[in-house]
Amino acid sequence: MEKFYITTAIYYVNSKPHIGSVSEAIAADVIARYKRLSNFDVFFSTGTDEHSQKIEAKAKELGIDPQRFVDEAASLWRNIFDKFNISYSRFIRTSDSDHMEVVKDFFTKMYENGDIYLSTYEGWYCVRDETFLKDSELVDGKCPHCGGEVQKLSEDNYFFRLSKYRDALLNFYLENPQFVEPESRYNELLNILKSGLQDISVSRKSFKFGIHVPFDEDHTIYVWYDALINYVSAVGYLTDKDKFNKYWPADLHLIGKDITRFHGIVWPAMLMSVGLPLPKKIFAHGFWNLEGMKMSKSLGNVVDPIDFVENFSKLSNISFEKSVDVLRYYLSREAIFGLDGDFRMESFFRRYNSDLANDYGNLINRTLNMLAKYKNLEVPSYSVDPEFVAFSKEKFASFEESFEKYGLSFALDRVFEIISYLNNYIQVKEPWKHTNDINTLNTVLSTLLEGIAYATILLQPFMPNVTKFVLDEFGVERRNISEYNGKLVKKNVLKLFEPIFPRLEKETIELEKKGETKEENVVIVSKIKYEDFTKLDLRVAKILSARRVKNSDKLIELRVSLGSEERTIVAGIGKFYSEEELVGKKIVIIANLEERKLMGITSQGMLLAASTPNKENLSLLIVDKDIEEGAKIS
């Protein structure tokens, strides 16, 4: 099995994750999942960067030990990545003991090779970005990257003889024009190499929280030098030779566009110094703006990903896990990967309603409802329309090509062309006109079911929670990503289920965009006359048995006793109660309600229950003291 080793940059722990940092991890996860589902042996590394002057200063400000500070911060980052289904193989921390030993080993080897030497640094330093700067790089006397204040430094540092590797790096770039992507980033670094390189500082004396130079305890190894080495530490350099030889070199370093110089020039030179192969590709993604403005803590417009998902979950009345998938989808679809994106609430809601609720979700609902109406939810054993098979193969070839170029939005375009084809297929074939033509009807239904299953397989890297649910419901066992090549749906009978992405009404969207919410605590009811109330025959009933209704997630068939008689009641409480916990409860029912059929079962009454406005919680009305069945409530 071919290997694939992918990494993200590791993240500073001096602040909480935001949409920008999470979007990089999501993109890497999408690629990692795609590769796994394409039968690659994937190793995916991400983690936290914990050693720096500003971390030491922040911990001092809070009055806590720096290690305690980074332990708590790293735990926060890891927890958020877990909630977003980031399927990393290792979450590495620069305070991990094996990594610290690797950093010392690198430093010693480079020193012994004559590539590290002691000298005096005089120049500018940006504490916020942990970056050394030349006079020519300053913009209005400030850091060109973050706009922060800079300090004038003069101290003894160890230096890396980066200039020594300029010619080797330039030749490598000329021979490997796709080493850095997008092309604009490659050209930037190529121009830097052509203009020449200067040696760089790789140690500091002004702070202690970090890895000390192994042969000079007065010096702490520079944070960027330390951080870059995580990529070899993660796959067992020094600790697991077989693992390291298997996965190194990395196939893809996924990074932000602001750190290309460290990854595209400094890191390859360090690897040349210690005699290790260079990574195969570095891909620099763009940044996310918010409503046309750069995201910035100083502007107060940084989006907290957990808060965003929790709020959208409440607004849309879908689970947190589904809401995570919605955000993963939006970040993957809305911007061309490699360029800057603009996070706009209007486009987010449009993507949700148009792509997920209307195109994908409604396709599933329409198909299952037709299957219920014409086939009693039984899956027809018919072949798929050859026209769809040919179309899906054409789209898969483009989907695969897009993924290989890390064009995530283009890959999603191809999937939604398949989904659009299936929606149009319903309109063209008009299955409701072929109820007497069993062959045509079965072919149409088979094509729709198989098409939905296939499109869902292709969506797995982007929306792992939702796609698992749909594929489980359809009984799909073969879930690897490949051309459509045969029957996927294995269940003989399917079930109806609630829309996976309920459409958001315009009124709800407008209120959310304005930062308003509907008042849920104000109860407005129309009054009825006392005579109307007395028409209701409310009785105490004891539940004798309970069983789930076939092909339904919500309905439970109850057999209840009213003392002098027994009745059957069908109730939509299956998401809130198991059959076992219902038996023996004494509940309140409306005994004189006219009978009605639900899923073919005659319901002889209605039980009473309380529920929250968003229907997320429900509780049966039960009597608090034992009383005989059939007792009248008044």
C-alpha positions in Angstrom: 0.0 0.0 0.0 1.4 3.4 -1.0 2.0 5.8 1.9 1.0 9.4 2.2 2.4 11.7 4.9 0.6 15.0 5.4 1.2 17.8 8.0 -0.3 21.1 9.0 1.8 23.8 10.5 1.8 23.5 14.3 -0.2 26.2 16.1 0.9 28.8 18.6 -0.9 28.2 21.9 -0.9 31.9 23.0 -4.5 32.2 21.7 -7.6 30.1 21.1 -8.3 28.5 17.8 -10.2 30.6 15.3 -11.9 29.9 11.9 -8.6 30.4 10.1 -6.5 27.9 12.1 -9.4 25.4 12.1 -9.8 25.8 8.3 -6.2 24.6 7.7 -6.8 21.6 9.9 -10.1 20.8 8.2 -8.4 21.1 4.7 -5.7 18.7 5.8 -8.2 16.3 7.3 -10.2 16.4 4.0 -7.1 15.4 2.1 -6.1 12.8 4.6 -9.6 11.2 4.5 -9.6 11.2 0.7 -6.3 9.5 0.6 -7.3 6.8 3.2 -10.5 6.2 1.2 -8.4 5.9 -1.9 -6.4 3.0 -0.2 -3.3 5.0 0.9 -1.5 4.3 4.1 -1.9 7.8 5.6 0.0 9.5 8.5 -1.5 12.9 9.4 0.4 15.1 11.9 -0.8 18.3 13.5 -0.2 19.9 16.9 1.0 22.8 18.9 4.0 25.1 19.0 4.8 25.9 22.7 8.2 27.3 23.2 8.7 31.1 22.8 9.4 34.4 24.6 5.8 35.5 24.4 4.5 32.2 26.0 6.9 32.7 28.8 5.8 36.3 29.2 2.1 35.4 29.0 2.5 32.7 31.7 4.3 35.2 33.9 1.5 37.7 33.4 -1.0 35.1 34.6 1.2 34.0 37.5 1.5 30.4 36.5 4.3 28.1 35.4 4.9 28.2 31.6 4.6 24.4 31.2 1.2 24.4 33.0 0.1 27.2 30.7 1.0 25.3 27.5 -0.5 22.0 28.9 -3.8 23.7 29.3 -3.7 25.5 26.0 -2.6 22.4 24.1 -5.5 20.5 25.6 -7.9 23.2 24.4 -6.6 23.0 20.8 -6.7 19.2 20.8 -10.3 19.2 22.2 -11.5 21.6 19.5 -9.8 19.5 16.7 -11.5 16.4 18.1 -14.9 18.1 17.9 -14.2 19.0 14.3 -13.3 15.4 13.5 -9.7 16.1 12.6 -8.5 12.5 12.1 -4.8 13.1 13.0 -2.4 10.2 13.5 -0.4 12.2 16.0 -1.1 15.4 17.8 2.5 16.5 18.4 3.6 19.1 20.9 7.0 20.8 20.9 7.2 20.1 24.6 7.0 16.3 23.9 10.2 14.6 25.2 11.0 12.8 22.0 10.7 16.0 19.9 13.0 17.8 22.3 15.6 15.1 21.9 15.3 15.4 18.1 15.8 19.1 18.2 19.0 18.7 20.2 20.2 16.0 17.8 19.6 18.3 14.8 21.4 21.2 16.4 24.4 19.1 17.4 24.7 17.6 13.9 24.5 20.9 12.2 27.0 22.4 14.6 29.4 19.5 14.0 28.9 19.9 10.3 30.1 23.5 10.6 26.7 24.9 9.7 26.0 26.5 13.1 28.3 29.0 14.7 28.3 31.6 17.5 28.2 35.3 16.6 26.4 38.6 17.6 23.0 39.6 16.2 22.2 43.2 15.9 18.9 44.1 14.4 15.1 44.1 14.7 13.0 41.4 16.3 9.2 41.0 16.3 8.0 39.3 19.6 4.5 38.7 18.3 5.7 36.7 15.2 9.0 35.5 16.8 10.8 36.8 13.7 14.1 38.5 13.1 13.8 41.4 10.6 16.1 43.6 8.5 15.8 47.3 8.2 14.6 47.0 4.6 11.8 44.7 5.7 10.1 47.1 8.2 6.9 48.8 7.1 6.6 52.2 8.9 8.9 50.9 11.5 6.8 47.9 12.3 6.6 44.2 11.5 5.6 43.7 7.8 3.7 40.5 8.7 1.6 41.4 11.8 2.0 45.1 12.0 3.3 44.8 15.5 6.0 46.7 17.3 9.6 45.6 16.9 12.6 45.6 19.3 16.2 46.5 18.6 18.4 43.7 19.7 22.1 43.1 20.2 23.0 39.8 21.7 25.2 36.7 21.2 23.3 34.1 19.1 24.1 30.9 17.4 23.6 31.3 13.6 22.7 28.8 10.9 24.9 29.1 7.8 21.9 29.4 5.5 23.9 31.3 2.8 25.9 28.1 2.3 22.8 26.3 0.8 21.6 29.1 -1.5 23.0 27.5 -4.7 21.8 24.0 -3.8 18.3 25.3 -3.0 18.2 27.4 -6.2 19.1 24.4 -8.3 16.5 22.3 -6.5 13.8 24.9 -7.2 14.7 25.2 -10.8 14.6 21.4 -11.2 11.3 21.0 -9.2 9.0 23.9 -10.2 6.0 22.3 -8.4 7.8 22.0 -5.1 5.8 24.9 -3.7 2.3 25.7 -4.7 0.4 27.8 -5.7 2.7 29.0 -8.4 2.7 32.6 -7.1 4.3 31.4 -3.8 6.9 29.4 -5.7 7.9 32.5 -7.7 8.2 34.5 -4.5 10.7 32.1 -3.0 12.5 31.6 -6.2 13.1 35.4 -6.4 14.4 35.4 -2.8 16.8 32.6 -3.7 18.0 34.5 -6.8 18.7 37.6 -4.7 20.8 35.6 -2.2 20.5 34.4 1.4 21.9 35.6 4.7 22.7 33.5 7.7 20.0 33.5 10.4 19.9 33.4 14.2 18.8 30.1 15.7 19.1 30.8 19.4 18.2 33.4 22.0 19.6 34.4 25.4 16.7 36.6 26.6 14.3 33.8 27.6 14.5 30.3 29.1 11.3 28.5 28.3 12.3 26.3 25.5 15.0 23.7 24.4 18.4 24.7 25.5 21.4 24.4 23.2 22.8 21.0 24.2 26.4 22.3 24.5 25.6 25.8 25.8 22.9 26.1 28.5 22.9 29.9 28.3 21.2 29.7 24.9 17.6 28.6 24.1 16.9 27.3 20.6 14.9 29.7 18.5 11.2 28.9 18.3 11.1 28.5 14.5 14.0 26.2 14.3 12.5 24.1 17.1 9.0 24.1 15.5 10.1 23.0 12.0 11.7 19.9 13.3 8.3 18.6 14.5 7.7 17.1 11.1 10.4 14.5 11.5 9.8 14.0 15.2 6.2 13.0 14.5 7.1 10.0 12.4 9.7 8.6 14.8 13.1 10.1 13.9 15.5 8.8 16.5 12.8 6.6 18.2 11.3 4.4 15.4 13.6 3.8 12.4 11.2 1.6 10.5 8.4 4.1 10.9 10.5 7.0 9.9 11.9 5.3 6.8 8.3 4.4 5.8 6.8 7.8 6.0 9.6 10.3 5.4 9.9 12.4 3.3 6.5 14.1 3.9 4.3 14.1 0.8 2.6 17.4 1.7 3.3 20.3 4.1 0.1 22.3 4.3 0.8 25.8 5.6 -0.4 29.4 5.6 0.9 31.8 3.0 2.7 33.9 5.7 5.2 31.2 6.6 6.4 30.1 3.2 10.0 31.4 3.7 10.6 29.3 6.8 9.1 26.1 5.2 10.3 26.7 1.6 13.9 27.9 2.3 15.0 27.4 5.9 13.5 24.0 6.5 14.9 22.4 3.2 18.3 23.9 4.1 18.2 22.3 7.6 17.4 19.0 6.0 20.2 19.3 3.6 22.5 20.0 6.5 21.7 16.8 8.3 21.4 14.7 5.2 17.7 14.0 5.1 15.4 14.0 1.9 13.3 17.1 1.3 9.5 17.0 1.5 7.8 16.4 -1.8 5.5 19.4 -1.8 4.6 22.5 0.2 1.2 24.0 -0.4 0.5 27.5 1.0 -3.2 28.3 1.5 -4.7 31.8 1.7 -6.4 33.5 4.6 -10.1 33.9 5.5 -11.5 37.4 5.7 -14.8 38.1 7.5 -17.5 40.1 5.5 -14.7 41.6 3.4 -12.4 42.5 6.3 -9.3 40.9 7.5 -9.9 38.8 10.7 -8.1 40.4 13.6 -8.2 40.1 17.3 -7.7 43.9 17.5 -10.8 44.4 15.3 -12.8 42.0 17.4 -14.0 40.0 14.3 -12.3 36.7 14.9 -14.8 33.9 14.6 -14.7 31.3 17.4 -15.5 28.0 15.6 -17.1 26.3 18.6 -19.4 29.2 19.3 -20.3 29.4 15.6 -21.2 25.8 15.4 -23.2 25.8 18.6 -25.2 28.8 17.5 -25.9 27.4 14.1 -27.0 24.1 15.7 -29.6 25.9 17.7 -30.7 28.1 14.8 -31.1 25.2 12.3 -32.4 22.6 14.9 -29.8 20.1 13.8 -27.1 18.4 16.0 -23.7 19.8 16.8 -22.1 17.1 14.7 -24.2 17.9 11.7 -23.4 21.6 12.1 -19.7 20.8 12.2 -20.2 19.1 8.8 -22.0 22.2 7.5 -19.0 24.4 8.4 -16.5 21.9 7.1 -18.5 21.9 3.8 -18.7 25.7 3.6 -15.0 26.2 4.2 -14.1 23.6 1.6 -16.6 24.8 -1.1 -16.7 28.6 -0.8 -13.1 29.5 -1.7 -10.6 28.2 -4.1 -8.0 26.5 -2.0 -4.7 28.4 -2.1 -6.4 31.8 -2.5 -7.9 34.1 0.2 -11.6 33.4 1.1 -14.3 35.7 2.4 -16.5 34.3 5.1 -19.9 35.9 4.7 -23.1 34.9 6.5 -25.2 35.5 3.4 -23.1 33.0 1.4 -23.0 30.6 4.4 -26.8 30.4 4.6 -27.1 30.3 0.8 -24.8 27.3 0.7 -26.7 25.6 3.5 -30.1 26.1 1.9 -29.2 25.7 -1.7 -26.5 23.0 -1.7 -27.3 21.0 1.4 -31.0 21.4 2.2 -32.4 21.7 -1.3 -30.0 19.8 -3.6 -28.6 17.0 -1.4 -31.0 16.7 1.5 -34.2 17.1 -0.6 -32.9 14.6 -3.2 -32.7 12.0 -0.4 -36.2 12.9 1.0 -37.9 12.8 -2.4 -36.3 9.5 -3.3 -37.2 7.8 0.0 -40.8 9.1 -0.2 -41.2 7.8 -3.7 -39.7 4.4 -2.5 -42.3 4.4 0.3 -45.2 5.3 -1.9 -44.5 2.9 -4.8 -42.5 0.1 -3.2 -43.3 0.2 0.5 -39.6 1.1 1.0 -38.4 -2.1 -0.6 -35.2 -1.6 -2.6 -35.7 -2.9 -6.2 -33.2 -5.3 -7.5 -32.7 -3.6 -10.9 -29.6 -2.4 -12.7 -28.7 1.3 -12.8 -29.4 3.5 -15.9 -26.2 3.2 -18.1 -26.4 6.9 -18.8 -25.9 7.7 -15.2 -23.0 5.2 -14.9 -21.2 6.9 -17.8 -21.9 10.4 -16.4 -20.6 9.4 -12.9 -17.4 8.0 -14.4 -16.8 11.2 -16.3 -17.3 13.3 -13.1 -15.2 11.0 -11.0 -12.2 11.4 -13.3 -12.5 15.2 -12.8 -13.1 14.8 -9.1 -10.0 12.7 -8.7 -7.9 15.1 -10.8 -9.1 18.0 -8.6 -8.1 16.2 -5.4 -4.7 15.4 -6.7 -4.2 19.1 -7.3 -5.7 20.0 -3.9 -8.6 21.7 -5.6 -11.1 20.9 -2.9 -13.8 23.3 -4.1 -13.5 21.9 -7.6 -13.8 18.4 -6.3 -17.1 19.4 -4.6 -18.3 21.0 -7.8 -18.0 17.6 -9.5 -20.0 15.9 -6.7 -22.8 18.4 -6.9 -22.9 18.0 -10.6 -23.8 14.3 -9.9 -26.4 15.5 -7.3 -27.8 18.0 -9.8 -28.0 15.2 -12.4 -30.0 13.0 -10.1 -32.4 15.9 -9.2 -32.9 16.5 -12.9 -33.3 12.8 -13.5 -36.4 12.8 -11.4 -38.0 15.6 -13.4 -37.1 14.0 -16.8 -38.1 10.4 -15.9 -41.2 11.4 -14.0 -41.5 8.1 -12.1 -45.0 8.9 -10.9 -46.2 8.4 -14.5 -44.7 4.9 -14.6 -46.6 3.2 -11.8 -47.9 0.6 -14.3 -44.5 0.1 -15.9 -42.7 -1.8 -13.2 -39.4 -2.1 -15.2 -39.1 1.7 -15.8 -40.1 2.6 -12.3 -37.6 0.1 -10.7 -34.8 1.3 -12.9 -35.5 5.0 -12.0 -35.6 4.2 -8.3 -32.5 2.0 -8.4 -30.6 4.7 -10.2 -31.6 7.3 -7.7 -30.7 5.2 -4.7 -27.4 4.1 -6.1 -26.6 7.7 -7.2 -27.3 9.0 -3.8 -25.1 6.3 -2.2 -22.3 7.1 -4.7 -22.5 10.9 -4.2 -22.5 10.3 -0.4 -19.3 8.2 -0.7 -17.6 11.0 -2.5 -18.7 13.5 0.2 -17.2 11.5 3.0 -13.9 13.5 3.3 -15.9 16.7 3.7 -18.8 15.7 5.9 -17.9 12.5 7.9 -20.8 12.6 10.3 -23.7 13.1 7.9 -22.3 10.7 5.3 -21.8 7.9 7.8 -25.5 8.3 8.8 -26.7 8.1 5.2 -24.5 5.3 4.2 -25.5 3.3 7.4 -29.2 3.9 6.6 -28.6 2.7 3.0 -26.6 -0.3 4.2 -23.5 0.6 2.1 -20.6 -1.5 3.0 -18.1 -0.7 0.3 -17.2 2.9 1.0 -13.8 3.4 -0.7 -13.5 6.2 -3.2 -13.4 4.9 -6.8 -15.4 4.8 -10.0 -18.9 3.6 -9.6 -18.6 -0.1 -10.3 -21.6 -1.9 -9.0 -24.4 -2.2 -6.5 -23.8 -0.2 -3.3 -27.1 -0.3 -1.4 -27.2 -3.6 0.4 -30.3 -3.2 2.6 -33.5 -4.8 1.2 -35.8 -2.4 3.0 -35.0 1.2 3.9 -36.5 3.6 6.4 -37.9 7.1 6.2 -36.0 9.6 8.4 -36.3 13.3 9.1 -34.6 15.7 6.7 -30.9 15.7 7.5 -30.7 19.4 6.6 -34.0 21.2 7.3 -34.3 24.3 5.2 -33.9 27.7 7.0 -36.7 30.1 6.4 -35.8 33.6 5.2 -37.2 35.2 8.4 -34.9 33.1 10.6 -31.9 33.9 8.4 -32.6 37.7 8.5 -32.9 37.7 12.3 -29.6 35.8 12.7 -27.8 38.1 10.3 -29.0 41.1 12.3 -27.8 39.4 15.5 -31.4 39.0 16.8 -33.2 35.9 18.0 -36.8 34.9 18.3 -38.2 35.2 21.8 -38.7 31.6 23.0 -40.0 32.4 26.5 -43.1 34.3 25.5 -46.0 31.9 25.1 -48.9 33.3 23.0 -52.0 31.1 22.8 -55.6 31.7 21.7 -58.1 31.2 24.4 -60.9 28.5 24.3 -64.2 28.3 26.1 -64.6 26.2 29.2 -67.2 24.1 27.3 -64.6 23.2 24.7 -62.2 21.9 27.3 -64.9 19.7 28.9 -65.3 17.9 25.5 -61.9 16.3 26.1 -61.9 12.9 27.8 -58.5 12.8 29.5 -57.7 9.5 31.2 -54.8 7.7 33.0 -53.5 4.8 30.9 -50.8 2.2 31.8 -48.3 1.2 29.1 -48.4 -2.6 28.8 -46.0 -3.0 25.9 -44.0 -0.8 23.4 -42.3 -1.6 20.1 -40.8 0.5 17.4 -42.7 0.9 14.2 -40.9 -0.7 11.2 -39.2 1.8 8.8 -39.6 4.8 11.2 -37.2 6.5 13.5 -39.8 8.4 15.5 -42.9 6.2 15.9 -43.5 3.7 18.7 -46.6 1.5 18.9 -47.9 1.4 22.5 -50.4 -1.0 24.0 -52.1 0.7 26.9 -54.7 -0.3 29.6 -57.6 1.9 30.6 -58.8 -0.5 33.2 -61.9 -1.8 31.4 -60.3 -1.9 28.0 -57.0 -2.0 26.1 -56.0 0.3 23.2 -53.3 0.9 20.7 -51.7 4.3 20.5 -48.9 5.3 18.0 -46.7 8.1 19.3 -43.8 10.0 17.8 -41.5 9.6 20.9 -38.9 7.2 19.5 -36.1 9.7 19.7 -36.6 10.3 23.4 -37.6 7.0 24.9 -36.6 3.3 24.5 -39.2 0.6 24.6 -38.0 -0.7 27.9 -38.3 2.5 29.8 -41.9 3.1 28.6 -43.4 -0.2 29.9 -45.2 0.3 33.2 -45.5 4.1 33.1 -48.9 5.6 33.8 -49.5 8.4 31.3 -52.2 10.8 30.3 -54.1 10.2 27.0 -57.0 11.8 25.1 -59.4 8.9 25.0 -62.1 10.4 22.8 -60.0 11.5 19.9 -61.1 10.0 16.6 -58.9 7.2 15.3 -56.3 7.7 12.6 -53.8 5.5 10.8 -50.1 6.1 11.1 -47.7 3.9 9.0 -50.6 1.5 8.5 -51.4 1.2 12.3 -54.7 2.4 13.7 -54.0 4.8 16.7 -56.9 4.9 19.2 -56.0 8.1 21.1 -53.2 10.5 21.8 -50.8 10.7 24.7 -49.8 14.0 26.2 -46.2 15.3 26.4 -44.3 18.5 27.0 -41.5 19.6 24.6 -39.1 22.5 24.2 -39.8 25.0 21.3 -37.0 23.5 19.2 -38.2 20.0 19.8 -34.8 19.0 21.2 -36.3 17.6 24.4 -39.6 15.9 25.3 -41.1 14.5 28.5 -44.3 12.4 28.9 -47.0 13.6 31.3 -47.2 11.0 34.0 -49.1 10.9 37.3 -47.0 11.5 40.4 -49.1 9.1 42.6 -50.3 5.6 41.9 -53.9 5.7 40.7 -56.0 3.2 38.9 -56.0 2.9 35.1 -58.9 4.7 33.4 -59.1 7.4 36.1 -60.6 10.6 34.6 -58.7 13.8 34.6 -60.6 17.0 35.1 
